[in-house]
Amino acid sequence: MAHVVPRQKLWLERNGRIAFSDYRVGLLERIGELGSLAAAAESLGLSYRRAWGKIKELEANLGVRLVVSEVGGPGGGHTRLTPLGQDFVAAYRRFQRRLEVALGEAFAAELEPLLATGLAEH
Amino acid sequence: MAHVVPRQKLWLERNGRIAFSDYRVGLLERIGELGSLAAAAESLGLSYRRAWGKIKELEANLGVRLVVSEVGGPGGGHTRLTPLGQDFVAAYRRFQRRLEVALGEAFAAELEPLLATGLAEH
């Protein structure tokens, strides 16, 4: 039997532009873990410039401040999430998990029985 | 206040290849309405060859026969959906609608309150 699985991609838009996405939440999460935009960017294979541009872009699109940077010091600058940035990451992960569950349920209810029938006939 | 909206893209995969999607269900639906692959392809801005290739590809991926063609006759050939093809289209549309509802609910529950707070502070 063919192993057919449902997939979904989620994102948020504002005025037709991507305001938040799986990719962007991953970048924020990495900043939260590593305390450094440079380290977060490197761990995701992004240039520092590109990662910084993404953060500024999504702050502008959402209209909220998500990260705070401190320049200089012995180990170079640090970047951390604001409390709102932390809340956003957690809320977006819950949003994703709800829809993963809904995806599995909708597939099982609507498509799986039909696929099983169609493939059995074949 | 920023008007942020949730979006999702849905599809089915088999062995890592796209087996069904919004684009493909639209093509099948148009075939069902118009009774002709050529007319369906034209209405979607696809070449006949490309539309036919898509249909064959998704039949192979799902392992089911979705359309039947009759060659010749006064108006040229005709293509119609098999009963299973019709059931697929209807089931996929129900699958989509369930997830549209779930998307709105998850967004309202998890992200909307936070966006409203964040933007009010701003």
gemmi code that builds the backbone of each chain (N, CA, C; Angstrom):
import gemmi

chains = {
    "A": [
        ("MET", (0.841, -1.209, 0.000), (0.000, 0.000, 0.000), (0.871, 1.253, 0.000)),
        ("ALA", (0.473, 2.201, -0.803), (1.220, 3.463, -0.881), (1.146, 4.171, 0.467)),
        ("HIS", (2.260, 4.705, 0.918), (2.279, 5.418, 2.176), (2.129, 6.908, 1.890)),
        ("VAL", (0.889, 7.346, 1.870), (0.595, 8.752, 1.567), (0.439, 9.502, 2.886)),
        ("VAL", (1.116, 10.622, 3.020), (1.047, 11.396, 4.262), (0.672, 12.853, 3.973)),
        ("PRO", (-0.077, 13.473, 4.894), (-0.452, 14.878, 4.710), (0.673, 15.797, 5.183)),
        ("ARG", (0.823, 16.921, 4.510), (1.824, 17.926, 4.893), (1.172, 19.298, 4.910)),
        ("GLN", (1.750, 20.195, 5.719), (1.262, 21.573, 5.697), (2.410, 22.527, 5.962)),
        ("LYS", (2.265, 23.706, 5.424), (3.211, 24.782, 5.682), (2.387, 25.927, 6.266)),
        ("LEU", (2.886, 26.508, 7.351), (2.155, 27.586, 8.039), (2.974, 28.865, 8.032)),
        ("TRP", (2.305, 29.990, 7.936), (2.979, 31.270, 8.104), (1.950, 32.346, 8.433)),
        ("LEU", (2.426, 33.518, 8.817), (1.559, 34.671, 9.067), (1.891, 35.745, 8.046)),
        ("GLU", (0.873, 36.427, 7.583), (1.072, 37.508, 6.624), (0.531, 38.826, 7.167)),
        ("ARG", (1.158, 39.888, 6.733), (0.601, 41.210, 6.976), (0.717, 41.987, 5.677)),
        ("ASN", (-0.400, 42.481, 5.197), (-0.439, 43.203, 3.921), (0.220, 42.411, 2.791)),
        ("GLY", (-0.060, 41.109, 2.782), (0.454, 40.256, 1.713), (1.916, 39.892, 1.830)),
        ("ARG", (2.595, 40.328, 2.903), (4.008, 39.972, 3.094), (4.136, 38.986, 4.251)),
        ("ILE", (5.109, 38.088, 4.147), (5.313, 37.129, 5.222), (5.775, 37.863, 6.469)),
        ("ALA", (5.040, 37.683, 7.564), (5.373, 38.365, 8.810), (6.005, 37.413, 9.828)),
        ("PHE", (5.732, 36.116, 9.686), (6.269, 35.132, 10.619), (6.141, 33.768, 9.953)),
        ("SER", (7.076, 32.862, 10.228), (7.066, 31.554, 9.580), (7.906, 30.584, 10.397)),
        ("ASP", (7.877, 29.327, 9.991), (8.645, 28.282, 10.676), (10.133, 28.629, 10.678)),
        ("TYR", (10.591, 29.106, 9.566), (11.992, 29.483, 9.417), (12.353, 30.608, 10.385)),
        ("ARG", (11.477, 31.603, 10.462), (11.741, 32.755, 11.321), (11.641, 32.392, 12.808)),
        ("VAL", (10.686, 31.516, 13.151), (10.584, 31.131, 14.562), (11.820, 30.325, 14.963)),
        ("GLY", (12.363, 29.555, 14.023), (13.585, 28.797, 14.290), (14.764, 29.707, 14.585)),
        ("LEU", (14.861, 30.785, 13.850), (15.940, 31.754, 14.073), (15.810, 32.402, 15.455)),
        ("LEU", (14.599, 32.810, 15.804), (14.380, 33.414, 17.126), (14.722, 32.431, 18.248)),
        ("GLU", (14.292, 31.192, 18.064), (14.527, 30.168, 19.073), (16.025, 29.965, 19.294)),
        ("ARG", (16.757, 29.959, 18.194), (18.205, 29.765, 18.275), (18.871, 30.952, 18.969)),
        ("ILE", (18.388, 32.149, 18.706), (18.913, 33.331, 19.407), (18.668, 33.183, 20.909)),
        ("GLY", (17.459, 32.731, 21.267), (17.127, 32.533, 22.675), (18.050, 31.516, 23.350)),
        ("GLU", (18.381, 30.455, 22.607), (19.228, 29.396, 23.164), (20.688, 29.838, 23.294)),
        ("LEU", (21.171, 30.521, 22.243), (22.604, 30.808, 22.152), (22.990, 32.197, 22.677)),
        ("GLY", (21.998, 33.085, 22.816), (22.301, 34.431, 23.315), (23.141, 35.255, 22.364)),
        ("SER", (23.119, 34.891, 21.102), (23.983, 35.576, 20.132), (23.391, 35.433, 18.742)),
        ("LEU", (23.232, 36.555, 18.066), (22.704, 36.495, 16.698), (23.733, 35.867, 15.775)),
        ("ALA", (25.012, 36.188, 15.981), (26.071, 35.640, 15.122), (26.099, 34.112, 15.220)),
        ("ALA", (26.022, 33.595, 16.457), (26.053, 32.141, 16.649), (24.788, 31.492, 16.093)),
        ("ALA", (23.629, 32.155, 16.296), (22.365, 31.620, 15.788), (22.392, 31.551, 14.267)),
        ("ALA", (22.872, 32.628, 13.636), (22.948, 32.678, 12.177), (23.864, 31.569, 11.670)),
        ("GLU", (25.020, 31.432, 12.299), (25.986, 30.427, 11.846), (25.404, 29.012, 11.958)),
        ("SER", (24.693, 28.759, 13.060), (24.141, 27.407, 13.279), (23.068, 27.065, 12.247)),
        ("LEU", (22.488, 28.091, 11.609), (21.460, 27.853, 10.593), (22.005, 28.042, 9.179)),
        ("GLY", (23.306, 28.280, 9.072), (23.915, 28.460, 7.753), (23.544, 29.768, 7.077)),
        ("LEU", (23.187, 30.774, 7.894), (22.836, 32.093, 7.356), (23.986, 33.062, 7.601)),
        ("SER", (24.115, 34.054, 6.737), (25.062, 35.124, 7.034), (24.475, 35.988, 8.150)),
        ("TYR", (25.361, 36.637, 8.906), (24.927, 37.532, 9.973), (24.014, 38.617, 9.409)),
        ("ARG", (24.439, 39.178, 8.279), (23.669, 40.252, 7.657), (22.253, 39.800, 7.310)),
        ("ARG", (22.155, 38.604, 6.749), (20.855, 38.092, 6.334), (19.966, 37.820, 7.561)),
        ("ALA", (20.554, 37.236, 8.595), (19.792, 36.925, 9.809), (19.294, 38.222, 10.466)),
        ("TRP", (20.172, 39.216, 10.518), (19.799, 40.495, 11.115), (18.687, 41.161, 10.314)),
        ("GLY", (18.804, 41.085, 8.994), (17.768, 41.650, 8.118), (16.415, 40.982, 8.337)),
        ("LYS", (16.430, 39.652, 8.518), (15.185, 38.907, 8.752), (14.528, 39.359, 10.057)),
        ("ILE", (15.346, 39.517, 11.093), (14.807, 39.920, 12.393), (14.188, 41.312, 12.307)),
        ("LYS", (14.893, 42.224, 11.682), (14.376, 43.600, 11.547), (13.090, 43.607, 10.729)),
        ("GLU", (13.066, 42.774, 9.688), (11.902, 42.704, 8.813), (10.681, 42.181, 9.571)),
        ("LEU", (10.893, 41.148, 10.391), (9.704, 40.607, 11.063), (9.264, 41.487, 12.228)),
        ("GLU", (10.207, 42.193, 12.848), (9.793, 43.177, 13.862), (8.947, 44.288, 13.221)),
        ("ALA", (9.361, 44.706, 12.041), (8.607, 45.761, 11.342), (7.225, 45.259, 10.930)),
        ("ASN", (7.168, 44.026, 10.420), (5.891, 43.482, 9.958), (4.914, 43.238, 11.097)),
        ("LEU", (5.436, 42.755, 12.230), (4.556, 42.474, 13.362), (4.337, 43.711, 14.223)),
        ("GLY", (5.207, 44.686, 14.070), (5.064, 45.901, 14.859), (5.474, 45.719, 16.312)),
        ("VAL", (6.355, 44.767, 16.584), (6.800, 44.514, 17.959), (8.318, 44.307, 18.004)),
        ("ARG", (8.892, 44.594, 19.157), (10.326, 44.388, 19.375), (10.545, 42.975, 19.901)),
        ("LEU", (11.295, 42.167, 19.173), (11.449, 40.752, 19.540), (12.813, 40.431, 20.137)),
        ("VAL", (13.846, 41.201, 19.765), (15.188, 40.947, 20.295), (15.810, 42.240, 20.815)),
        ("VAL", (16.753, 42.083, 21.735), (17.523, 43.211, 22.262), (19.001, 42.869, 22.116)),
        ("SER", (19.791, 43.818, 21.631), (21.226, 43.569, 21.465), (22.033, 44.431, 22.419)),
        ("GLU", (23.101, 43.840, 22.931), (24.061, 44.604, 23.729), (25.393, 44.519, 22.995)),
        ("VAL", (25.978, 45.657, 22.735), (27.196, 45.702, 21.924), (28.419, 45.568, 22.820)),
        ("GLY", (29.459, 44.929, 22.279), (30.774, 44.909, 22.924), (30.894, 43.965, 24.092)),
        ("GLY", (31.864, 44.208, 24.994), (32.154, 43.291, 26.100), (33.192, 42.273, 25.667)),
        ("PRO", (33.688, 41.477, 26.623), (34.773, 40.535, 26.329), (34.452, 39.556, 25.199)),
        ("GLY", (33.295, 38.945, 25.195), (32.975, 37.937, 24.173), (32.274, 38.528, 22.969)),
        ("GLY", (32.354, 39.824, 22.781), (31.625, 40.460, 21.679), (30.212, 40.771, 22.125)),
        ("GLY", (29.340, 41.154, 21.192), (27.971, 41.537, 21.524), (27.104, 40.334, 21.857)),
        ("HIS", (25.988, 40.619, 22.506), (25.013, 39.569, 22.787), (23.655, 40.023, 22.275)),
        ("THR", (22.841, 39.075, 21.880), (21.469, 39.354, 21.486), (20.572, 38.381, 22.223)),
        ("ARG", (19.530, 38.909, 22.838), (18.581, 38.016, 23.516), (17.152, 38.387, 23.132)),
        ("LEU", (16.232, 37.468, 23.383), (14.827, 37.730, 23.098), (14.239, 38.641, 24.162)),
        ("THR", (13.354, 39.527, 23.748), (12.559, 40.296, 24.715), (11.519, 39.348, 25.327)),
        ("PRO", (10.901, 39.731, 26.456), (9.820, 38.883, 27.000), (8.730, 38.629, 25.954)),
        ("LEU", (8.390, 39.649, 25.178), (7.383, 39.458, 24.133), (7.895, 38.506, 23.050)),
        ("GLY", (9.179, 38.615, 22.731), (9.789, 37.684, 21.776), (9.698, 36.246, 22.254)),
        ("GLN", (9.962, 36.037, 23.561), (9.835, 34.688, 24.144), (8.390, 34.188, 24.069)),
        ("ASP", (7.451, 35.084, 24.387), (6.034, 34.702, 24.332), (5.617, 34.335, 22.911)),
        ("PHE", (6.113, 35.091, 21.955), (5.801, 34.828, 20.549), (6.262, 33.458, 20.110)),
        ("VAL", (7.502, 33.145, 20.440), (8.057, 31.848, 20.050), (7.213, 30.726, 20.641)),
        ("ALA", (6.898, 30.824, 21.925), (6.106, 29.776, 22.586), (4.709, 29.684, 21.979)),
        ("ALA", (4.087, 30.838, 21.701), (2.725, 30.847, 21.159), (2.709, 30.279, 19.742)),
        ("TYR", (3.734, 30.616, 18.960), (3.793, 30.104, 17.589), (3.991, 28.589, 17.582)),
        ("ARG", (4.793, 28.088, 18.517), (4.983, 26.634, 18.619), (3.675, 25.940, 19.004)),
        ("ARG", (2.892, 26.553, 19.907), (1.593, 25.965, 20.263), (0.648, 25.989, 19.056)),
        ("PHE", (0.650, 27.099, 18.333), (-0.138, 27.252, 17.097), (0.213, 26.125, 16.112)),
        ("GLN", (1.492, 25.888, 15.905), (1.939, 24.814, 15.015), (1.468, 23.443, 15.489)),
        ("ARG", (1.612, 23.196, 16.804), (1.249, 21.873, 17.323), (-0.246, 21.615, 17.167)),
        ("ARG", (-1.072, 22.635, 17.437), (-2.521, 22.473, 17.249), (-2.833, 22.063, 15.813)),
        ("LEU", (-2.154, 22.696, 14.868), (-2.467, 22.422, 13.467), (-1.873, 21.107, 12.975)),
        ("GLU", (-0.799, 20.668, 13.604), (-0.289, 19.320, 13.290), (-1.317, 18.274, 13.693)),
        ("VAL", (-1.908, 18.468, 14.874), (-2.934, 17.543, 15.353), (-4.140, 17.583, 14.422)),
        ("ALA", (-4.577, 18.791, 14.069), (-5.739, 18.945, 13.188), (-5.474, 18.316, 11.819)),
        ("LEU", (-4.247, 18.433, 11.332), (-3.880, 17.852, 10.029), (-4.050, 16.333, 10.048)),
        ("GLY", (-3.533, 15.704, 11.090), (-3.647, 14.252, 11.203), (-5.098, 13.804, 11.322)),
        ("GLU", (-5.885, 14.569, 12.090), (-7.294, 14.219, 12.280), (-8.092, 14.364, 10.986)),
        ("ALA", (-7.876, 15.473, 10.269), (-8.621, 15.722, 9.033), (-8.249, 14.694, 7.962)),
        ("PHE", (-6.982, 14.333, 7.914), (-6.536, 13.333, 6.945), (-7.172, 11.976, 7.255)),
        ("ALA", (-7.131, 11.597, 8.527), (-7.698, 10.301, 8.931), (-9.198, 10.253, 8.662)),
        ("ALA", (-9.877, 11.375, 8.857), (-11.330, 11.402, 8.701), (-11.747, 11.424, 7.228)),
        ("GLU", (-11.064, 12.198, 6.419), (-11.539, 12.441, 5.051), (-10.829, 11.638, 3.970)),
        ("LEU", (-9.525, 11.522, 4.060), (-8.779, 10.985, 2.914), (-8.266, 9.562, 3.093)),
        ("GLU", (-7.905, 9.211, 4.309), (-7.293, 7.903, 4.511), (-8.218, 6.756, 4.097)),
        ("PRO", (-9.515, 6.802, 4.462), (-10.403, 5.692, 4.083), (-10.486, 5.542, 2.562)),
        ("LEU", (-10.517, 6.665, 1.870), (-10.647, 6.676, 0.416), (-9.370, 6.140, -0.227)),
        ("LEU", (-8.239, 6.528, 0.298), (-6.965, 6.022, -0.227), (-6.879, 4.518, -0.036)),
        ("ALA", (-7.302, 4.036, 1.136), (-7.256, 2.598, 1.411), (-8.154, 1.847, 0.433)),
        ("THR", (-9.360, 2.379, 0.177), (-10.297, 1.752, -0.758), (-9.728, 1.741, -2.169)),
        ("GLY", (-9.272, 2.919, -2.594), (-8.751, 3.058, -3.956), (-7.583, 2.136, -4.197)),
        ("LEU", (-6.731, 2.016, -3.221), (-5.537, 1.208, -3.400), (-5.848, -0.279, -3.325)),
        ("ALA", (-6.873, -0.625, -2.540), (-7.268, -2.022, -2.453), (-7.851, -2.491, -3.789)),
        ("GLU", (-8.619, -1.582, -4.440), (-9.236, -1.895, -5.738), (-8.188, -2.067, -6.830)),
        ("HIS", (-7.084, -1.399, -6.637), (-6.082, -1.312, -7.702), (-5.346, -2.634, -7.898)),
    ],
    "B": [
        ("MET", (-3.828, 49.276, 13.924), (-3.346, 47.943, 14.306), (-3.001, 47.138, 13.059)),
        ("ALA", (-1.909, 46.429, 13.118), (-1.479, 45.618, 11.976), (-2.491, 44.501, 11.748)),
        ("HIS", (-2.816, 44.272, 10.496), (-3.748, 43.207, 10.189), (-2.952, 41.965, 9.806)),
        ("VAL", (-2.656, 41.153, 10.807), (-1.867, 39.943, 10.586), (-2.822, 38.766, 10.435)),
        ("VAL", (-2.629, 37.970, 9.398), (-3.520, 36.837, 9.143), (-2.711, 35.544, 8.989)),
        ("PRO", (-3.300, 34.421, 9.445), (-2.611, 33.134, 9.297), (-2.844, 32.545, 7.910)),
        ("ARG", (-1.848, 31.862, 7.403), (-1.955, 31.192, 6.095), (-1.433, 29.769, 6.224)),
        ("GLN", (-1.937, 28.900, 5.352), (-1.381, 27.549, 5.304), (-1.430, 27.022, 3.885)),
        ("LYS", (-0.516, 26.124, 3.610), (-0.491, 25.412, 2.335), (-0.557, 23.930, 2.689)),
        ("LEU", (-1.426, 23.218, 1.991), (-1.618, 21.791, 2.268), (-1.252, 20.961, 1.050)),
        ("TRP", (-0.725, 19.785, 1.292), (-0.516, 18.837, 0.198), (-0.349, 17.437, 0.773)),
        ("LEU", (-0.360, 16.444, -0.116), (-0.118, 15.055, 0.278), (1.170, 14.595, -0.380)),
        ("GLU", (1.937, 13.809, 0.344), (3.184, 13.280, -0.198), (3.184, 11.758, -0.176)),
        ("ARG", (3.888, 11.190, -1.127), (4.173, 9.756, -1.085), (5.634, 9.585, -1.415)),
        ("ASN", (6.366, 8.929, -0.536), (7.809, 8.748, -0.714), (8.521, 10.071, -1.012)),
        ("GLY", (8.115, 11.109, -0.310), (8.781, 12.404, -0.453), (8.397, 13.184, -1.700)),
        ("ARG", (7.472, 12.644, -2.516), (7.036, 13.379, -3.713), (5.611, 13.875, -3.505)),
        ("ILE", (5.287, 15.024, -4.097), (3.936, 15.556, -3.976), (2.968, 14.631, -4.711)),
        ("ALA", (1.967, 14.149, -3.994), (1.004, 13.229, -4.586), (-0.329, 13.917, -4.865)),
        ("PHE", (-0.613, 15.005, -4.164), (-1.873, 15.731, -4.338), (-1.705, 17.108, -3.717)),
        ("SER", (-2.375, 18.102, -4.290), (-2.215, 19.463, -3.789), (-3.379, 20.320, -4.266)),
        ("ASP", (-3.430, 21.550, -3.789), (-4.490, 22.485, -4.157), (-4.538, 22.693, -5.666)),
        ("TYR", (-3.361, 22.819, -6.237), (-3.235, 23.026, -7.675), (-3.798, 21.824, -8.436)),
        ("ARG", (-3.450, 20.626, -7.963), (-3.882, 19.405, -8.638), (-5.383, 19.165, -8.458)),
        ("VAL", (-5.908, 19.480, -7.275), (-7.345, 19.274, -7.081), (-8.118, 20.255, -7.967)),
        ("GLY", (-7.565, 21.442, -8.171), (-8.198, 22.428, -9.061), (-8.275, 21.933, -10.487)),
        ("LEU", (-7.225, 21.286, -10.941), (-7.206, 20.726, -12.303), (-8.258, 19.630, -12.453)),
        ("LEU", (-8.329, 18.737, -11.465), (-9.335, 17.662, -11.519), (-10.751, 18.232, -11.527)),
        ("GLU", (-10.969, 19.233, -10.676), (-12.290, 19.851, -10.575), (-12.706, 20.462, -11.917)),
        ("ARG", (-11.767, 21.101, -12.567), (-12.044, 21.738, -13.847), (-12.355, 20.686, -14.915)),
        ("ILE", (-11.641, 19.565, -14.874), (-11.939, 18.467, -15.803), (-13.370, 17.979, -15.577)),
        ("GLY", (-13.740, 17.839, -14.288), (-15.098, 17.398, -13.960), (-16.160, 18.366, -14.486)),
        ("GLU", (-15.873, 19.670, -14.369), (-16.826, 20.681, -14.826), (-16.925, 20.747, -16.342)),
        ("LEU", (-15.771, 20.687, -17.011), (-15.721, 20.954, -18.450), (-15.762, 19.694, -19.311)),
        ("GLY", (-15.504, 18.537, -18.712), (-15.540, 17.287, -19.468), (-14.454, 17.178, -20.521)),
        ("SER", (-13.401, 17.961, -20.343), (-12.341, 17.991, -21.355), (-11.028, 18.400, -20.708)),
        ("LEU", (-10.007, 17.626, -20.936), (-8.697, 17.975, -20.389), (-8.130, 19.201, -21.089)),
        ("ALA", (-8.361, 19.277, -22.414), (-7.839, 20.428, -23.172), (-8.456, 21.732, -22.653)),
        ("ALA", (-9.775, 21.733, -22.439), (-10.464, 22.938, -21.962), (-10.041, 23.262, -20.528)),
        ("ALA", (-9.890, 22.219, -19.708), (-9.471, 22.424, -18.317), (-8.070, 23.031, -18.267)),
        ("ALA", (-7.172, 22.482, -19.063), (-5.799, 22.982, -19.107), (-5.785, 24.444, -19.558)),
        ("GLU", (-6.531, 24.727, -20.612), (-6.556, 26.088, -21.154), (-7.089, 27.079, -20.118)),
        ("SER", (-8.144, 26.666, -19.399), (-8.754, 27.577, -18.415), (-7.796, 27.880, -17.258)),
        ("LEU", (-6.809, 27.009, -17.062), (-5.838, 27.229, -15.980), (-4.506, 27.757, -16.512)),
        ("GLY", (-4.447, 28.023, -17.806), (-3.209, 28.554, -18.382), (-2.097, 27.522, -18.466)),
        ("LEU", (-2.480, 26.235, -18.533), (-1.482, 25.162, -18.648), (-1.486, 24.623, -20.072)),
        ("SER", (-0.362, 24.111, -20.510), (-0.355, 23.404, -21.781), (-1.052, 22.054, -21.572)),
        ("TYR", (-1.603, 21.523, -22.653), (-2.268, 20.219, -22.605), (-1.283, 19.166, -22.115)),
        ("ARG", (-0.081, 19.225, -22.668), (0.945, 18.246, -22.316), (1.266, 18.273, -20.811)),
        ("ARG", (1.366, 19.495, -20.283), (1.705, 19.637, -18.874), (0.567, 19.135, -17.971)),
        ("ALA", (-0.669, 19.476, -18.360), (-1.836, 19.051, -17.583), (-1.942, 17.523, -17.596)),
        ("TRP", (-1.739, 16.933, -18.766), (-1.822, 15.481, -18.888), (-0.731, 14.811, -18.053)),
        ("GLY", (0.452, 15.371, -18.107), (1.566, 14.843, -17.313), (1.260, 14.885, -15.817)),
        ("LYS", (0.642, 15.975, -15.363), (0.277, 16.116, -13.942), (-0.713, 15.038, -13.524)),
        ("ILE", (-1.716, 14.816, -14.375), (-2.739, 13.816, -14.059), (-2.114, 12.417, -13.959)),
        ("LYS", (-1.281, 12.088, -14.934), (-0.634, 10.766, -14.936), (0.266, 10.609, -13.708)),
        ("GLU", (0.957, 11.696, -13.361), (1.854, 11.674, -12.214), (1.077, 11.435, -10.921)),
        ("LEU", (-0.050, 12.125, -10.777), (-0.758, 11.951, -9.499), (-1.498, 10.625, -9.431)),
        ("GLU", (-1.913, 10.108, -10.577), (-2.490, 8.759, -10.578), (-1.436, 7.736, -10.156)),
        ("ALA", (-0.221, 7.922, -10.654), (0.863, 6.992, -10.303), (1.210, 7.106, -8.816)),
        ("ASN", (1.274, 8.342, -8.314), (1.646, 8.541, -6.910), (0.585, 8.020, -5.951)),
        ("LEU", (-0.685, 8.216, -6.304), (-1.757, 7.766, -5.417), (-2.120, 6.302, -5.676)),
        ("GLY", (-1.711, 5.797, -6.823), (-2.029, 4.402, -7.149), (-3.483, 4.200, -7.519)),
        ("VAL", (-4.156, 5.243, -8.009), (-5.576, 5.129, -8.383), (-5.836, 5.807, -9.727)),
        ("ARG", (-6.878, 5.357, -10.409), (-7.301, 5.941, -11.685), (-8.294, 7.057, -11.394)),
        ("LEU", (-7.961, 8.273, -11.783), (-8.806, 9.425, -11.444), (-9.607, 9.958, -12.626)),
        ("VAL", (-9.100, 9.776, -13.845), (-9.814, 10.269, -15.032), (-9.917, 9.161, -16.083)),
        ("VAL", (-10.913, 9.304, -16.952), (-11.095, 8.395, -18.096), (-11.219, 9.246, -19.341)),
        ("SER", (-10.521, 8.879, -20.391), (-10.580, 9.645, -21.645), (-11.242, 8.828, -22.733)),
        ("GLU", (-12.013, 9.517, -23.549), (-12.584, 8.900, -24.761), (-12.054, 9.698, -25.940)),
        ("VAL", (-11.471, 9.005, -26.884), (-10.820, 9.666, -28.018), (-11.814, 9.900, -29.149)),
        ("GLY", (-11.625, 10.973, -29.912), (-12.358, 11.205, -31.155), (-13.777, 11.713, -30.979)),
        ("GLY", (-14.628, 11.552, -31.995), (-15.990, 12.062, -31.993), (-16.015, 13.467, -32.575)),
        ("PRO", (-17.210, 14.004, -32.792), (-17.350, 15.317, -33.469), (-16.595, 16.449, -32.765)),
        ("GLY", (-16.713, 16.533, -31.447), (-16.074, 17.655, -30.725), (-14.687, 17.319, -30.226)),
        ("GLY", (-14.065, 16.285, -30.767), (-12.762, 15.845, -30.267), (-12.960, 14.937, -29.074)),
        ("GLY", (-11.887, 14.597, -28.366), (-11.983, 13.671, -27.240), (-12.621, 14.310, -26.021)),
        ("HIS", (-13.003, 13.468, -25.088), (-13.543, 13.933, -23.815), (-12.792, 13.264, -22.674)),
        ("THR", (-12.667, 13.963, -21.582), (-12.073, 13.378, -20.384), (-13.010, 13.657, -19.220)),
        ("ARG", (-13.306, 12.632, -18.440), (-14.157, 12.841, -17.263), (-13.512, 12.181, -16.049)),
        ("LEU", (-13.991, 12.556, -14.887), (-13.489, 11.955, -13.645), (-14.116, 10.578, -13.450)),
        ("THR", (-13.339, 9.643, -12.938), (-13.913, 8.365, -12.497), (-14.702, 8.626, -11.207)),
        ("PRO", (-15.558, 7.697, -10.788), (-16.245, 7.866, -9.496), (-15.247, 8.099, -8.352)),
        ("LEU", (-14.144, 7.347, -8.365), (-13.135, 7.538, -7.327), (-12.493, 8.933, -7.438)),
        ("GLY", (-12.308, 9.392, -8.670), (-11.779, 10.747, -8.887), (-12.712, 11.797, -8.290)),
        ("GLN", (-14.018, 11.605, -8.504), (-15.010, 12.536, -7.937), (-14.971, 12.504, -6.410)),
        ("ASP", (-14.868, 11.294, -5.859), (-14.818, 11.162, -4.397), (-13.562, 11.842, -3.829)),
        ("PHE", (-12.467, 11.682, -4.534), (-11.209, 12.310, -4.121), (-11.306, 13.820, -4.044)),
        ("VAL", (-11.857, 14.391, -5.102), (-11.995, 15.845, -5.157), (-12.836, 16.332, -3.981)),
        ("ALA", (-13.973, 15.671, -3.762), (-14.875, 16.076, -2.669), (-14.203, 15.902, -1.310)),
        ("ALA", (-13.488, 14.782, -1.140), (-12.842, 14.505, 0.152), (-11.700, 15.487, 0.409)),
        ("TYR", (-10.968, 15.833, -0.636), (-9.861, 16.779, -0.464), (-10.394, 18.169, -0.110)),
        ("ARG", (-11.511, 18.548, -0.718), (-12.126, 19.840, -0.383), (-12.608, 19.853, 1.070)),
        ("ARG", (-13.146, 18.756, 1.556), (-13.561, 18.681, 2.966), (-12.339, 18.763, 3.887)),
        ("PHE", (-11.275, 18.062, 3.501), (-9.998, 18.097, 4.225), (-9.491, 19.548, 4.325)),
        ("GLN", (-9.522, 20.266, 3.219), (-9.098, 21.672, 3.210), (-9.959, 22.535, 4.129)),
        ("ARG", (-11.266, 22.334, 4.047), (-12.175, 23.172, 4.843), (-11.975, 22.939, 6.335)),
        ("ARG", (-11.805, 21.666, 6.731), (-11.541, 21.367, 8.146), (-10.304, 22.133, 8.625)),
        ("LEU", (-9.275, 22.165, 7.793), (-8.028, 22.782, 8.226), (-8.078, 24.307, 8.150)),
        ("GLU", (-8.919, 24.834, 7.279), (-9.145, 26.287, 7.297), (-9.775, 26.713, 8.611)),
        ("VAL", (-10.749, 25.926, 9.049), (-11.409, 26.205, 10.333), (-10.399, 26.095, 11.478)),
        ("ALA", (-9.624, 25.017, 11.460), (-8.632, 24.795, 12.516), (-7.595, 25.918, 12.541)),
        ("LEU", (-7.219, 26.403, 11.357), (-6.237, 27.487, 11.271), (-6.749, 28.746, 11.972)),
        ("GLY", (-7.989, 29.098, 11.676), (-8.579, 30.278, 12.298), (-8.698, 30.136, 13.807)),
        ("GLU", (-9.077, 28.944, 14.245), (-9.249, 28.701, 15.683), (-7.910, 28.754, 16.420)),
        ("ALA", (-6.896, 28.116, 15.835), (-5.578, 28.092, 16.493), (-4.968, 29.491, 16.545)),
        ("PHE", (-5.164, 30.246, 15.476), (-4.641, 31.614, 15.446), (-5.331, 32.467, 16.509)),
        ("ALA", (-6.658, 32.365, 16.573), (-7.420, 33.147, 17.548), (-7.030, 32.782, 18.980)),
        ("ALA", (-6.775, 31.506, 19.207), (-6.473, 31.048, 20.570), (-5.054, 31.407, 20.997)),
        ("GLU", (-4.086, 31.262, 20.098), (-2.683, 31.363, 20.503), (-2.016, 32.697, 20.156)),
        ("LEU", (-2.270, 33.200, 18.979), (-1.456, 34.325, 18.516), (-2.158, 35.676, 18.531)),
        ("GLU", (-3.430, 35.697, 18.276), (-4.141, 36.959, 18.163), (-4.067, 37.793, 19.440)),
        ("PRO", (-4.273, 37.156, 20.616), (-4.213, 37.957, 21.856), (-2.832, 38.598, 22.039)),
        ("LEU", (-1.796, 37.842, 21.697), (-0.429, 38.315, 21.865), (-0.125, 39.456, 20.891)),
        ("LEU", (-0.611, 39.312, 19.669), (-0.400, 40.377, 18.687), (-1.098, 41.653, 19.134)),
        ("ALA", (-2.298, 41.514, 19.654), (-3.038, 42.681, 20.111), (-2.302, 43.374, 21.261)),
        ("THR", (-1.776, 42.594, 22.191), (-1.022, 43.138, 23.324), (0.239, 43.833, 22.843)),
        ("GLY", (0.987, 43.117, 22.018), (2.255, 43.638, 21.510), (2.064, 44.936, 20.765)),
        ("LEU", (1.023, 44.995, 19.971), (0.802, 46.179, 19.158), (0.253, 47.336, 19.983)),
        ("ALA", (-0.514, 46.989, 21.025), (-1.037, 48.045, 21.904), (0.105, 48.720, 22.658)),
        ("GLU", (1.091, 47.889, 23.058), (2.252, 48.431, 23.794), (3.093, 49.346, 22.922)),
        ("HIS", (3.031, 49.022, 21.631), (3.953, 49.665, 20.695), (3.592, 51.142, 20.489)),
    ],
}
model = gemmi.Model(1)
for chain_id, residues in chains.items():
    chain = gemmi.Chain(chain_id)
    for i, (resn, *xyz) in enumerate(residues, 1):
        res = gemmi.Residue()
        res.name, res.seqid = resn, gemmi.SeqId(i, " ")
        for name, pos in zip(("N", "CA", "C"), xyz):
            atom = gemmi.Atom()
            atom.name, atom.element = name, gemmi.Element(name[0])
            atom.pos, atom.b_iso = gemmi.Position(*pos), 0.0
            res.add_atom(atom)
        chain.add_residue(res)
    model.add_chain(chain)
structure = gemmi.Structure()
structure.add_model(model)
structure.setup_entities()
